[in-house]
Amino acid sequence: MPLRRTWIGRRSPASRKIQIPTALSIAGSDSGGGAGIQADLHTFAALGVHGTTAITCITAQNPSRVSGIQPCSPAILRRQLDAVWEGFAPGAAKTGMLFSADLIRVVARFFLKHREVFLVIDPVMVATSGARLLKLDALKILERHLFPLAALITPNVPEAELLLRIPIANPGTFAGRQGNCTKNMAAQCWSKVATFGASARRSMFIVMVGMNCC
């Protein structure tokens, strides 16, 4: 579906505002700039999309470690979402670090009201440095309340293993289990899942389509 376009105060040669697509990132702020809100905004801009944001957490981190996480309150997250919708009505959205069950519930309630938004969920759980970015009690809330609203879910390989409760050694092994995986995802109301990952020994990009039972 095409992204809705928003009038932005960028001037054309004719000194008139121009209209560009708008998307929303709901994620944490990465002080190192390599992930989270900062990385999403870079990607949006590179694709010619105006990026709007709703920040879930402020993190103190660099490529080596996460030294602090300060979650935003559910109330201020809800106000950010409402403000963005009122002013921009983005046609697509992506979630990243959601951190807690309370914040996930706020996001799920928002998208229940705005089902027309194309929602991509990146189920961020653990930082590259090993720091936990999703509380243990939040995973079931993520699966139960937010996954059914997604158009696409993009776990990396370790995240997919946690979500599916099976090891994914390589694409061949995964393909052999694809029938069971699809049934598992359909049972959980998952729609489309793109699993990706890379290491010195392996890389894979797998797209699985399950039934959307919602």
C-alpha positions, 0 to 999 in steps of 0.5 A: 500500500502506498504511504500517505504523504504529508506536506513538509516545510521544505521549499521547492524552486517555486518556493512551495511546500512539497509532499513526501511520504511519512512513516513512524518509528516507535523505538528506543533512542541509541546514544551511539546512533547505530540503532533505534530511532536514530538508525530508523531516521537515517533509513527513512531519509535515505529512502525519501521518507519523512520520519516521525518518532515515538521514543520508548526508552532513552539508552546510554550505549555504544557499540561495546555496551549498554550502560543505562536504560531509562524507559519513558512512561506509558503516558508520554508514549501515548501522547507522542503517538497521538501527536504524530497521528494528529499532525501526520497520520503516517501510512506505515510504522515500525517498532523496535525496542519496546522494553516493557509490557506496559509500553507494548500495551500502549502501542497495541491499543494505538494500532488497534485504533489505526488498523490501516497503518502498515505495521512492521515489528522488529521484535528487539530483545537483546542488544549486540553487546548482550544487554537485555532490551525486552523484559522477560514478562513482556514477551508474551504480551508482545506475541499476544497483543502486538503480533496479530496487528503486524503486516510483517515481523522481522526477527533476526535468527536468535530472536526467531529461535526464541519466538519459535522455541526451536533452533535454526542452524541453517536454511536447510534445517529451517526449511525442513521444519517450515511446515511446523513453523508455519502452523505455529505462527498461524496459531499465534496469528502471525502473518508474514515473517522475514527472518534474517541474520549473518555471521562469519559462518552463515547468513540467511534471509527467509520469508515465511508466510503463515495464515493471518487468523485475526 
